[in-house]
Amino acid sequence: MEKYTHYLDRLNEQLAPYPWAWTALAGAGLLLAAWLANFITKKIALRALQKALMASPLGTEFGIEDGNGQVKLNVIPRLANAVPALVVYAGVGVLPDLPESFVAVTRALCQAFIVVTVALAISRLLNLVNALYERRPNARNKPIKGYIQIVKIVMFVLVGLSVVATLIGAKLLHLITGLGAMTAVLMLIFQDTILSLVASVQISNDGRVRIGDWIEMPSQNADGDVIDIALHTVTVQNWDMTVTTIPTKKLISDSFKNWRNMSERGGRRIKRSLLLDQASVRFLNAEEVERLARFALLDAYLGRKEAELEAWNAQLRATGQDPVNARRVTNIGTFRVYVEQYLRAHPQVHQDMTLLVRQLQPTETGIPLEIYCFSNDVRWAYYEKLQADIFDHLLAILPEFGLQVFQAPSGSDVRRGLGQVAGELH
């Protein structure tokens, strides 16, 4: 020990004529001490703490490891960055021959760095809270990401004010009070943030949009699943795998369609029409009625209808009315009943939801026969397959009823018609 003291005394005697050299050497020693503190903290103390955390139930939750798909947030390493600044803050005051202004500026910079570092660590910690919350089963219904972003914004605004107050040597409270006169300017700057906050709270409270919902918003070119709800934006992954970002406030001010209720109720609507040629509508004769009665879906209906018509027509004959007033079965009415019975017997059609087959107003494109029902499988591929299967069958069975589908004449239709006319002329 005496040997080292002797060396220090000799060094002090040699550097006494050069105060700046002693100050520079002491400053280098302080920087070396800061580096050693950083090295010891991160390489020794932090590693020991990491091992202890990995052995605890927290495991990788603090971002120490990312091997099992855990969220890597580095909360503790971020805090460790403040250690060198603490060493410099504590040691700069004991360096010899330093101006007080230099010491004050250095300490202010160290203090600002420490505040920013702690704020960044808290931000990482908030990310960790959000990541842990999103693992809950009901996290999609009540996301907290928007609230966490609000906390971050407030925190970083306060940190920014604190840094400015530290660097200019003012009190934070006085600086905040002085900003009161700039309220209008601040409201203008944070207008979008305030509106987004209100929208985010409303969306979260009333459950208007949740992660996983399928929404359609043509004004924003959005048609797909909601994959993220943040403070300022809602992210939608469209069916073509593109991503649309919608301002959160738009979900309050503009209209959009949410398909969640369809998924929750387990039924997806089928609403499509067959356009029937009006010229093919006619009465069925007795042979056709007998033939159609062989269809299991029509047997009960035709038997009941025949009995009803027979009673009606017998009454007409008894009163001596002309047979032209008799009622008969039509092919379009029988087909309408067949379609309804077919849907009611279909295992993939939801029987507890609205199911009807109706005739709409005739147009120049024929008589629309609308099928309105719900599938009991809301998955897109299965829904489209069911819809196609239903109309494949109906189109194929139309000729059994003497009906035809209306379609605009094409080139082949014109040629066929001209050929028939030419054949008749010859």
C-alpha positions as CSV (number, residue, x, y, z in Angstrom):
1,M,0.0,0.0,0.0
2,E,2.9,2.4,0.8
3,K,4.3,1.6,-2.6
4,Y,1.2,2.8,-4.4
5,T,1.0,5.9,-2.1
6,H,4.6,6.7,-3.0
7,Y,3.8,6.5,-6.7
8,L,0.8,8.8,-6.3
9,D,2.8,11.3,-4.4
10,R,5.5,11.4,-7.1
11,L,2.8,11.7,-9.8
12,N,1.3,14.6,-7.9
13,E,4.6,16.4,-7.6
14,Q,5.4,15.9,-11.3
15,L,1.9,17.1,-12.5
16,A,1.7,20.0,-10.0
17,P,3.1,22.6,-12.5
18,Y,0.5,21.3,-15.1
19,P,-3.0,21.5,-13.5
20,W,-4.7,20.8,-16.8
21,A,-2.8,17.5,-17.1
22,W,-3.9,16.4,-13.6
23,T,-7.5,17.3,-14.5
24,A,-7.3,15.4,-17.8
25,L,-5.8,12.3,-16.0
26,A,-8.6,12.5,-13.4
27,G,-11.2,12.8,-16.1
28,A,-9.8,9.7,-17.9
29,G,-9.9,7.9,-14.6
30,L,-13.5,8.8,-14.1
31,L,-14.4,7.6,-17.6
32,L,-12.5,4.4,-16.9
33,A,-14.5,3.9,-13.7
34,A,-17.7,4.5,-15.6
35,W,-16.7,1.9,-18.2
36,L,-15.7,-0.6,-15.5
37,A,-19.1,0.0,-13.7
38,N,-20.9,-0.6,-17.0
39,F,-18.8,-3.8,-17.6
40,I,-19.3,-5.2,-14.1
41,T,-23.1,-4.4,-14.2
42,K,-23.8,-6.0,-17.6
43,K,-21.3,-8.8,-17.6
44,I,-21.4,-9.9,-14.0
45,A,-24.3,-8.6,-12.0
46,L,-26.7,-8.6,-14.9
47,R,-25.8,-12.2,-15.9
48,A,-26.3,-13.4,-12.4
49,L,-29.6,-11.7,-12.2
50,Q,-30.6,-13.2,-15.6
51,K,-29.8,-16.7,-14.3
52,A,-31.9,-16.1,-11.2
53,L,-34.8,-14.8,-13.3
54,M,-34.6,-17.7,-15.7
55,A,-34.8,-20.1,-12.8
56,S,-37.9,-18.3,-11.5
57,P,-41.5,-18.6,-12.8
58,L,-41.0,-15.3,-14.7
59,G,-38.7,-17.2,-17.0
60,T,-38.2,-15.3,-20.2
61,E,-40.9,-12.7,-19.5
62,F,-38.3,-10.0,-18.9
63,G,-36.8,-10.5,-22.4
64,I,-33.7,-12.4,-21.3
65,E,-34.2,-15.2,-23.7
66,D,-36.3,-15.5,-26.9
67,G,-35.9,-19.2,-27.7
68,N,-39.5,-20.3,-27.1
69,G,-41.3,-17.5,-28.8
70,Q,-41.4,-15.3,-25.8
71,V,-41.5,-11.5,-26.1
72,K,-38.0,-10.0,-25.9
73,L,-38.3,-6.7,-24.1
74,N,-34.9,-6.2,-22.3
75,V,-36.3,-4.3,-19.4
76,I,-33.4,-4.9,-17.0
77,P,-30.6,-4.4,-19.6
78,R,-32.2,-1.0,-20.4
79,L,-32.0,0.0,-16.8
80,A,-28.4,-1.1,-16.6
81,N,-27.5,1.7,-19.1
82,A,-28.0,4.3,-16.3
83,V,-25.2,3.0,-14.2
84,P,-22.3,4.7,-16.1
85,A,-24.2,8.0,-16.0
86,L,-24.6,7.6,-12.2
87,V,-20.9,7.2,-11.8
88,V,-20.1,10.2,-13.9
89,Y,-22.8,12.3,-12.1
90,A,-21.3,11.4,-8.7
91,G,-17.6,11.7,-9.7
92,V,-17.5,14.8,-11.9
93,G,-17.8,17.1,-8.8
94,V,-14.6,15.8,-7.3
95,L,-12.4,16.4,-10.3
96,P,-9.8,19.1,-9.6
97,D,-9.8,22.5,-11.3
98,L,-13.0,22.1,-13.2
99,P,-15.2,25.1,-13.8
100,E,-18.5,25.0,-11.9
101,S,-20.4,25.6,-15.1
102,F,-18.8,22.6,-16.7
103,V,-19.7,20.4,-13.7
104,A,-23.3,21.7,-13.7
105,V,-23.7,21.0,-17.4
106,T,-22.2,17.6,-17.1
107,R,-24.5,16.7,-14.2
108,A,-27.5,18.1,-16.1
109,L,-26.7,15.9,-19.1
110,C,-26.2,12.8,-16.9
111,Q,-29.4,13.5,-15.1
112,A,-31.3,13.9,-18.4
113,F,-29.8,10.6,-19.7
114,I,-30.8,8.8,-16.6
115,V,-34.4,10.1,-16.8
116,V,-34.6,9.1,-20.5
117,T,-33.2,5.7,-19.8
118,V,-35.6,5.0,-16.9
119,A,-38.5,6.2,-19.2
120,L,-37.4,3.8,-21.9
121,A,-37.2,1.0,-19.4
122,I,-40.8,1.8,-18.2
123,S,-41.9,1.8,-21.8
124,R,-40.5,-1.7,-22.3
125,L,-42.2,-2.7,-19.0
126,L,-45.5,-1.4,-20.4
127,N,-44.9,-3.5,-23.5
128,L,-44.4,-6.5,-21.3
129,V,-47.7,-5.8,-19.5
130,N,-49.5,-5.6,-22.8
131,A,-47.9,-8.8,-24.1
132,L,-48.9,-10.7,-20.9
133,Y,-52.4,-9.3,-21.1
134,E,-52.8,-10.4,-24.7
135,R,-52.3,-14.0,-23.7
136,R,-55.6,-13.9,-21.7
137,P,-58.5,-15.6,-23.4
138,N,-60.7,-12.5,-23.4
139,A,-58.0,-10.1,-24.4
140,R,-59.4,-9.7,-27.9
141,N,-62.6,-8.3,-26.4
142,K,-61.0,-5.6,-24.3
143,P,-57.5,-4.6,-25.8
144,I,-55.4,-2.3,-23.6
145,K,-52.8,-1.3,-26.2
146,G,-54.5,2.1,-26.8
147,Y,-54.4,2.9,-23.1
148,I,-50.8,1.9,-22.8
149,Q,-49.9,4.1,-25.7
150,I,-51.7,7.0,-23.9
151,V,-49.6,6.3,-20.8
152,K,-46.5,6.3,-22.9
153,I,-47.4,9.6,-24.6
154,V,-48.0,11.3,-21.2
155,M,-44.8,9.8,-19.8
156,F,-42.6,10.9,-22.6
157,V,-44.1,14.4,-22.7
158,L,-43.3,14.7,-19.0
159,V,-39.8,13.3,-19.6
160,G,-39.3,15.8,-22.4
161,L,-40.3,18.6,-20.1
162,S,-38.1,17.3,-17.3
163,V,-35.1,17.1,-19.6
164,V,-35.7,20.7,-20.9
165,A,-36.2,21.9,-17.3
166,T,-32.9,20.2,-16.2
167,L,-30.9,21.6,-19.1
168,I,-32.1,25.1,-18.7
169,G,-32.0,25.0,-14.9
170,A,-35.7,25.6,-14.3
171,K,-38.2,23.9,-12.1
172,L,-40.5,21.4,-13.8
173,L,-43.6,22.8,-12.2
174,H,-42.8,26.3,-13.4
175,L,-42.2,25.0,-16.9
176,I,-45.6,23.2,-16.9
177,T,-47.3,26.3,-15.6
178,G,-45.8,28.3,-18.4
179,L,-47.2,25.9,-21.0
180,G,-50.7,26.8,-19.8
181,A,-50.6,29.8,-22.1
182,M,-49.9,27.4,-25.0
183,T,-53.0,25.3,-24.4
184,A,-54.6,26.2,-27.8
185,V,-51.4,25.3,-29.6
186,L,-51.0,22.0,-27.7
187,M,-54.7,21.2,-28.4
188,L,-54.0,21.7,-32.1
189,I,-50.8,19.6,-32.0
190,F,-52.4,16.7,-30.1
191,Q,-55.8,17.0,-31.9
192,D,-55.5,13.6,-33.6
193,T,-54.3,12.0,-30.4
194,I,-57.2,13.3,-28.4
195,L,-59.7,12.2,-31.0
196,S,-58.1,8.8,-31.3
197,L,-58.2,8.5,-27.5
198,V,-61.9,9.2,-27.4
199,A,-62.5,6.8,-30.3
200,S,-60.3,4.1,-28.7
201,V,-62.2,4.3,-25.4
202,Q,-65.6,4.1,-27.2
203,I,-64.5,1.2,-29.3
204,S,-63.2,-0.7,-26.3
205,N,-66.2,0.0,-24.0
206,D,-69.0,-0.8,-26.5
207,G,-67.1,-3.7,-28.2
208,R,-67.7,-2.1,-31.6
209,V,-64.5,-3.6,-33.1
210,R,-62.4,-6.4,-31.6
211,I,-59.2,-8.1,-32.8
212,G,-60.2,-11.0,-35.1
213,D,-63.4,-9.3,-36.3
214,W,-64.1,-9.3,-40.1
215,I,-65.0,-5.8,-41.1
216,E,-65.8,-4.1,-44.4
217,M,-65.1,-0.4,-44.9
218,P,-65.2,0.5,-48.6
219,S,-64.2,4.1,-47.9
220,Q,-60.9,2.9,-46.6
221,N,-60.5,-0.1,-49.0
222,A,-60.7,-2.4,-46.0
223,D,-62.3,-5.9,-46.2
224,G,-60.7,-8.5,-43.9
225,D,-59.8,-9.4,-40.3
226,V,-58.7,-6.8,-37.7
227,I,-55.2,-7.8,-36.5
228,D,-54.3,-4.9,-34.3
229,I,-56.1,-2.0,-32.5
230,A,-53.8,0.8,-31.4
231,L,-54.3,4.3,-30.2
232,H,-54.2,6.0,-33.6
233,T,-54.8,3.2,-36.1
234,V,-56.7,-0.1,-36.5
235,T,-54.9,-2.6,-38.8
236,V,-56.9,-4.8,-41.1
237,Q,-55.5,-7.7,-43.1
238,N,-57.5,-7.9,-46.2
239,W,-58.5,-11.2,-48.0
240,D,-55.9,-10.6,-50.7
241,M,-53.2,-10.5,-47.9
242,T,-52.7,-6.8,-48.2
243,V,-52.9,-4.6,-45.0
244,T,-55.0,-1.5,-44.6
245,T,-54.4,0.9,-41.8
246,I,-57.6,2.8,-40.7
247,P,-57.5,5.9,-38.4
248,T,-59.2,4.8,-35.2
249,K,-61.5,7.9,-35.2
250,K,-62.8,6.8,-38.6
251,L,-64.5,3.8,-36.9
252,I,-66.6,6.3,-34.9
253,S,-67.3,9.0,-37.6
254,D,-67.8,6.7,-40.6
255,S,-70.0,3.6,-41.2
256,F,-68.6,0.1,-41.7
257,K,-69.9,-3.5,-41.6
258,N,-68.8,-5.9,-38.9
259,W,-69.5,-9.6,-39.6
260,R,-68.8,-10.7,-35.9
261,N,-72.5,-11.3,-35.2
262,M,-72.7,-13.7,-38.2
263,S,-69.8,-15.7,-36.8
264,E,-71.2,-15.8,-33.2
265,R,-74.7,-16.9,-34.3
266,G,-73.3,-19.5,-36.7
267,G,-75.3,-18.6,-39.8
268,R,-74.2,-16.9,-43.0
269,R,-76.9,-15.5,-45.3
270,I,-77.6,-16.8,-48.8
271,K,-79.6,-14.3,-50.9
272,R,-79.6,-15.1,-54.6
273,S,-82.3,-15.3,-57.3
274,L,-83.0,-17.5,-60.2
275,L,-84.3,-15.6,-63.2
276,L,-87.1,-17.6,-64.8
277,D,-88.3,-17.1,-68.4
278,Q,-91.9,-15.9,-68.1
279,A,-92.8,-17.6,-71.4
280,S,-92.2,-21.0,-69.7
281,V,-94.7,-20.5,-66.9
282,R,-97.9,-22.6,-67.4
283,F,-100.3,-25.0,-65.8
284,L,-99.4,-28.7,-65.2
285,N,-101.5,-31.4,-66.7
286,A,-102.6,-34.5,-64.8
287,E,-99.7,-36.6,-66.2
288,E,-97.1,-34.1,-65.1
289,V,-98.7,-33.8,-61.6
290,E,-98.5,-37.6,-61.3
291,R,-94.9,-37.6,-62.4
292,L,-93.8,-34.8,-60.1
293,A,-95.7,-36.5,-57.2
294,R,-92.9,-39.2,-57.3
295,F,-90.5,-36.6,-55.8
296,A,-90.5,-37.2,-52.0
297,L,-90.3,-33.4,-51.4
298,L,-93.5,-32.9,-53.4
299,D,-95.6,-35.9,-52.6
300,A,-97.4,-34.4,-49.5
301,Y,-97.8,-31.0,-51.1
302,L,-99.3,-32.3,-54.4
303,G,-101.6,-34.7,-52.5
304,R,-102.9,-31.8,-50.3
305,K,-103.1,-29.4,-53.2
306,E,-105.0,-31.9,-55.4
307,A,-107.5,-32.4,-52.7
308,E,-107.9,-28.7,-52.2
309,L,-108.4,-28.0,-55.9
310,E,-110.8,-30.9,-56.3
311,A,-113.0,-29.6,-53.6
312,W,-112.9,-26.1,-55.1
313,N,-113.6,-27.3,-58.6
314,A,-116.4,-29.6,-57.4
315,Q,-118.1,-26.6,-55.9
316,L,-117.8,-24.7,-59.2
317,R,-119.3,-27.6,-61.1
318,A,-122.2,-27.8,-58.6
319,T,-123.0,-24.2,-59.3
320,G,-122.9,-24.7,-63.0
321,Q,-120.0,-22.4,-63.7
322,D,-117.9,-22.7,-66.8
323,P,-114.8,-25.1,-66.4
324,V,-112.5,-22.2,-67.4
325,N,-112.9,-20.9,-63.9
326,A,-111.4,-24.1,-62.4
327,R,-108.1,-23.8,-60.5
328,R,-105.1,-25.8,-61.5
329,V,-101.5,-26.3,-60.4
330,T,-98.8,-24.2,-62.0
331,N,-95.3,-25.3,-62.7
332,I,-93.7,-22.2,-61.1
333,G,-95.8,-22.6,-57.9
334,T,-94.8,-26.3,-57.7
335,F,-91.2,-25.5,-58.3
336,R,-91.3,-22.8,-55.6
337,V,-92.6,-25.3,-53.1
338,Y,-90.0,-27.8,-54.2
339,V,-87.2,-25.3,-53.6
340,E,-88.4,-24.5,-50.1
341,Q,-88.7,-28.2,-49.2
342,Y,-85.3,-28.9,-50.6
343,L,-83.8,-26.2,-48.4
344,R,-85.6,-27.4,-45.3
345,A,-84.3,-30.9,-45.9
346,H,-80.7,-29.8,-46.6
347,P,-78.4,-30.6,-43.6
348,Q,-76.1,-27.6,-44.3
349,V,-78.9,-25.0,-44.2
350,H,-79.6,-23.4,-40.9
351,Q,-83.1,-24.4,-39.9
352,D,-83.4,-22.0,-36.9
353,M,-82.9,-18.9,-39.0
354,T,-85.0,-17.2,-41.7
355,L,-85.7,-19.5,-44.7
356,L,-88.0,-18.4,-47.5
357,V,-88.4,-18.7,-51.3
358,R,-90.2,-15.7,-52.8
359,Q,-91.2,-14.4,-56.1
360,L,-90.1,-10.8,-56.8
361,Q,-91.6,-8.3,-59.3
362,P,-91.1,-9.5,-62.9
363,T,-88.7,-7.4,-64.9
364,E,-87.4,-7.4,-68.5
365,T,-84.9,-10.1,-67.4
366,G,-87.6,-12.6,-66.3
367,I,-89.2,-13.5,-63.0
368,P,-86.8,-13.5,-60.1
369,L,-87.3,-16.4,-57.7
370,E,-85.3,-15.4,-54.6
371,I,-83.7,-17.9,-52.3
372,Y,-83.2,-16.4,-48.8
373,C,-81.7,-18.7,-46.2
374,F,-78.6,-19.2,-44.0
375,S,-75.8,-21.7,-44.0
376,N,-74.9,-23.3,-40.7
377,D,-71.1,-23.1,-41.5
378,V,-69.8,-19.5,-41.7
379,R,-66.4,-20.4,-43.2
380,W,-66.0,-18.8,-46.6
381,A,-65.1,-21.9,-48.6
382,Y,-67.8,-24.0,-47.1
383,Y,-70.4,-21.2,-47.6
384,E,-69.5,-20.8,-51.3
385,K,-69.6,-24.5,-51.8
386,L,-73.0,-24.9,-50.3
387,Q,-74.4,-21.9,-52.3
388,A,-73.0,-23.4,-55.5
389,D,-74.4,-26.9,-54.7
390,I,-77.9,-25.5,-54.1
391,F,-78.0,-23.6,-57.4
392,D,-76.4,-26.4,-59.3
393,H,-79.2,-28.7,-58.3
394,L,-82.0,-26.1,-58.9
395,L,-80.7,-25.3,-62.4
396,A,-80.4,-28.9,-63.3
397,I,-83.9,-29.8,-62.1
398,L,-85.7,-26.9,-63.7
399,P,-86.6,-28.8,-66.9
400,E,-88.5,-31.4,-64.8
401,F,-91.0,-28.5,-64.1
402,G,-91.1,-27.3,-67.7
403,L,-89.4,-24.1,-66.7
404,Q,-86.5,-22.3,-68.3
405,V,-83.9,-19.8,-67.0
406,F,-83.9,-16.4,-68.7
407,Q,-80.7,-15.2,-70.3
408,A,-80.0,-12.5,-72.8
409,P,-79.7,-13.9,-76.4
410,S,-76.1,-14.6,-77.5
411,G,-74.6,-15.3,-80.9
412,S,-75.4,-19.0,-80.7
413,D,-79.1,-18.3,-79.8
414,V,-79.4,-15.9,-82.8
415,R,-77.8,-18.4,-85.2
416,R,-80.1,-21.2,-83.9
417,G,-83.2,-19.0,-84.4
418,L,-82.2,-18.0,-87.9
419,G,-81.5,-21.7,-88.7
420,Q,-85.0,-22.6,-87.5
421,V,-86.6,-19.8,-89.6
422,A,-84.6,-20.9,-92.7
423,G,-85.7,-24.5,-92.2
424,E,-89.4,-23.5,-92.0
425,L,-89.1,-21.4,-95.1
426,H,-87.7,-24.4,-97.0
